[in-house]
């Protein structure tokens, strides 16, 4: 089983559709039902517009169909009484290699695939049953305001433990910044991530022209809004949002743009890229290239650091600071806008992790990172 992605040559009704995941079996033939389902998920459903999400869908089906191919099972085979279903056997196999959350994500997509196939007459029955589940709903974090609701859930899903967001302490923030202090590009990528919560590809594609001269706004202005536009930045969900940069951070980015970056751009030799951050040979960062930055950081500090950890750190510390200055509802709304979450429930999750961070990190987070910079952690 192989997973590839379409190019502009892949057309439907004479319109090109790149980045669609395509599964190929061991003979190189397209797995047609999987492709038809992915086209429905990626192109028909209006809520799913991110190529990164399309890739995650493709990887989930690739894992499932790869298991079926290796085990000699057909995806549409009928379930036999007294024998675990195909999905149950896949779940137990996948759990040996993946976290519960990863297995459940893949199972949920496979469940949607089977429901889609049944609705189109490709199979007569589902290889799972639905069972009643009681959940709390409404009221946000106010438990007394929540109501119990009954819904259904596929019985093959795992009971999932709540993941703990990996959040950097104040001491770890200093260690990470020291680890990249010798490289101005890497240093500012980390600093921008810590102070804005940008995702990996948002950092990689952050445009050069977004960086302005803060001095032109006068000495009293301390915070600068920057509108992220999907026309310029690879944003998940392609939704515009505004982030806030401190003057100190903006000054460092401005200095990088006009001193260090031109030297990198000259090494490329071709048309100058539109992105602010450039590799050592003057090219824009790829997703893999961004990942290598954090692999190198992890080796230097002696523990795992990844780009999304900067996002979790920003969200947790910012929410702690905001809830002491305004009511928690307004704080969550502010953070949701900065993070670009589709649902407030995603932002609410950060409330569960505030007590895990040492008190010294949890106040005026951006100011403290600025102080680390001013105190000698420099590129």
PyMOL commands that set and color helices and strands:
alter all, ss='L'
color gray80, all
select helices_A, chain A and resi 32-44+51-71+86-95+100-119+143-145+170-179+184-196+200-204+208-210+214-217+236-238+247-258+260-268+287-301+307-323+328-339+344-356+359-361+365-374
alter helices_A, ss='H'
color red, helices_A
select strands_A, chain A and resi 2-5+11-12+15-16+21-24+130-137+147-154+223-228+241-246
alter strands_A, ss='S'
color yellow, strands_A
deselect
rebuild
show_as cartoon
